[in-house]
């Protein structure tokens, strides 16, 4: 499975540093359990992040959210593979 974390799908209040901010977006409370399920499946092989725009990112807020999601997914995938 190939997973793209499209950061501009998150609400603008959580991820302001994107080229096309979503006023409401998909809340982290919805996205995180879905990401956990994908990672726990043991089928995830590739992951990338799209739409992070450092030039527009206030106080690196979006970069921190992206990093947290990357860590969450990679750690869960590692555990699913017996790590």
Secondary structure, DSSP 8 states (H G I E B T S, - for coil): -EEEEEGGGSBTTT---BSS-BSS---HHHHHHHHHHHHHTT---EEEEE-B-GGG-GGGHHHHHHHHHHHHHHHHHHHHTT-
